[in-house]
Amino acid sequence: DEVIPYLPDEDEPTKGSDDKPIPADYITVTFKSEDAAKGKVKVGAKEGTEVKAKVKPGTDLSKKTDIEAVAEKGYGFTVWAPKLGVAQADQPYVAKFIKSGDEVKANDPIPEGWNKVTVKQDATSIAENTVTEKTYAVAPKDKLAADKFPSIEGKAAEGYENPAWYVDGKKVDNPADKAITGETTFIAKADQKAAVTTDEVIPYLPDEDEPTKGSD
C-alpha cells in the first residue's frame, strides 16, 4: 500500500491492508477540511473533518482516485491547498469549499459542474454606479439570491426609460427566479425614449388631419 489512511482518534497503523508491516520511511500526511460545516475529506474508507495517512515517500497524491473532498449540501469543493502532488509531511492538505451564490473573482476556481454568473449594468442606459459588476459561483439549477441584484427602479439614464434585467437580450422580470443552467450574465439596461419634435408650433388647416410629427 502506498497510502494507509486513519482518523486522528485512531491508533497510528503499523500494517497495510495486506497485513504487512509499514516501512519505517513512510511519512505521515494530513488531509483536512477548511471548515466542518462546509465539507469533509475522504481518503480510502476513512472520512472526517481530518484524515491522516502513512504514505510511501515520493507518492504522487494527485494520481490517487480515492483522495476526495466531500461537500455538504449547498457547498462545492474548489481546490486543495496546497495542490496535491508528491506527498509532503510538513503541512496539511486543506480542502477548500465555496457556497452556492458566493462572490468570486473572474479567474477563481469554482466547483466542477457549477457556473459563473455575472451581474452588471449597461454603461449607457442605466445611471452611473447603479450596479457594480460582480461574479458569483452558482450550483447547477440553483438560483442567485435577490439581494445580489441592486434595485434599478428609477435608475434609467437621461433619455432612457423602463429599466429592466436582461439575459442574452431577453427581458427577465424576476432574475432571482431564474434557474442557472450555464454561464449567465444579467445586465441591467433601459429603453431609449422616442425622440420628439423640437418644433414649438406645428400649424395645420381645419380640413387637414391633426399632425403627429413636427417639421423634423
Salt bridges, closest charged atoms under 4 A:
GLU2 OE1 - LYS64 NZ 2.47
GLU10 OE2 - LYS46 NZ 3.04
GLU12 OE2 - LYS54 NZ 3.18
GLU34 OE2 - LYS38 NZ 3.85
GLU50 OE2 - LYS52 NZ 3.50
ASP147 OD1 - LYS148 NZ 3.38
